[in-house]
Amino acid sequence: MYNELIKASSNTSLDHTVLSASEPPNTVEQPDNDLLYEAIRKGDLERTQLLIEEGLVLHSDQYTPLMLACFYGHLELAKLFYKDNAINERDVYGNTALIHAAWNGHTEVVQWLISAGADINAVNISADSALLVALRFEHPETARYLLTQDTIQTDVPNSLSYEPLVIALVHGYLDIVERLYNNHVDLNKQYTENNTLLHMCAMVNNLPSMHWLLEHGANPWVSNGNHMTPVRIAASRGYTEMVSSLIAKMKNHHHFSEELDYILLGAACQGYGEIIDLVLAHKHHFPNIMMQVALLQATVTNNWTMVAKLLDINPGKALKRINKHYDYGDFEYNYGNTLLHSAAVNGHLQMVQNLIAHGAKASARNYNNDTVLHCAVRSGNIDLVRWLCNQYMPVNQQNEQGNTPLHLAVKLNNLPMVRCLLLHGSSYKIENKQKNSAEFLAKRNPELDQLFQEMRAKDLKHFGINDLHLAAATHEEKALLQILPLHHDFSLKSEDGLTPIQIAAHMGNSGTLAIMLLWEAKGDKKAARILAKELKEHYEAKSSAYLGITNAIKSIDSFPAHRLDALIKLYNSCQYPNVENKPVHDERTVQNSSPRWRGFFCVDNRSSSSITEEIEEDSENEIKSVASQNH
């Protein structure tokens, strides 16, 4: 059912032999170095005569000089090559000189050929006459002249069963249509793919021809081989005025309500909101299947405006439709994807953001147990993956194959994505059902393997993070304190959107995390615990970040008073009024800490007051030094 609906909303094309899209060629096959051909093409009468006197002939036997002269519209040359018994000769495709002249709309040449005895009804191997060719390639003046001839046959179809009337209607030559039309013409005849004349006019948005057909009794309810009525075709192509006219003609029919369902589907799948409005003027309740297909297609094509419009049709069902698991036969979304999964697997960041803002369940799994993050990784859109990770999306959940998003990123050899997932706490040790960890799979790629080695060693200088993030990533509390006087803005984010506090949490560095939380709380343990608990709420209970924050809370509770006093004084010293409260680039590498930082972490019986004095004095001197450098 779903596949049929998708086909019913697609843009089917009209056979190119009916449309004007295939312009007539402005040249025919030209042999190399053919002087006579070139002279005829240019219409050079004098040179052509000279070459003929010298005995030159065309290098090709596919056409005659007369055909070439008529094709290029050179009347004097045509007269030069004219012979009674040659005027109706044919080329290899069955074209006569008259068909060649009509091909490019050379009406004057056509008139002369007919006066000279050319067969006006001759056809080529495609059964195209001069009249059909003139109409097909949009030369109405030539066609009008041909129709003045008493002997012309106007109802003979070509090999595709198209009569001259068909082509005249498609191109909108209504005066010619009136000449060709009679009571014996069946306006509901079905041609290629069972298209009627109304279908053809709908495909090319020919409104005048459509009106003419309706006025003369054409039936708008006939379906073609793809189960498309003319109005469905017009809707799927965004032809608003044509849809409006057809709706007005069809509205009293007993199948009208059902037809509106298909009009809505076609317009929604292609993103035509104005046509949706036309439908809503007649109907507000639609079958669930139609709405679901329309929503899914609008999501896949990244048209949030259309998704929002469809959801607004019945707001009471909007949330249910957003979170529905789509499962339709052998269509590519038969894995139970929600709209959110479908947006993610196509890499549509803004669509994902909008769906979540409107109630989409970020925790939803499809029938393969894929999370939205799995789908986002498959899309290859790093910005989408980063955004989802920064919404605290669980990063270690496994699908039916046991793969985490990190497994998929490794299989795709996507270094930025692997780096992002690792920084957000993805475990490289989790094994899939084939007993392969992401770290093991990465060994096939030297660059990925190096990335995992650096993560294991917590050497993250190649992970797009700054000095403060690097210090937070290590267990070395002394390294963090060494850099705090110069870098203490914990709101700074890495390339992957992580703050230093988040880095420390994901790395499970409870000691450095406790110091940063106390710093943010200005030394207030209670406030630091509140910050930690708020952060903790975003993570899964078994994640490294959750455990790291849990241990950080314990570290905050047991943080020695003398160390807390020293940290508060260090914090206050960094608020020195002559120094701008912003990060200062520090070229120094974070090495083993100085004696004063070792003193800060002493837990022996040294008095806290002596440590505080040392910290305060050294910190103030360093701040003044930095201030003097800045001035």
Helices and strands as residue ranges (DSSP letters): H 2-8, H 35-42, H 45-53, H 65-71, H 75-81, G 84-86, H 97-103, H 107-115, H 130-136, H 140-146, H 164-171, H 174-180, G 192-194, H 197-203, H 207-215, H 230-236, H 240-250, H 256-270, H 273-280, H 288-300, H 304-313, G 315-317, H 318-322, H 339-345, H 349-357, H 372-379, H 382-389, H 405-411, H 415-423, H 438-441, G 442-444, H 446-457, H 467-473, H 477-483, H 500-507, H 510-520, H 525-536, H 544-557, H 561-573, H 595-600, H 608-630
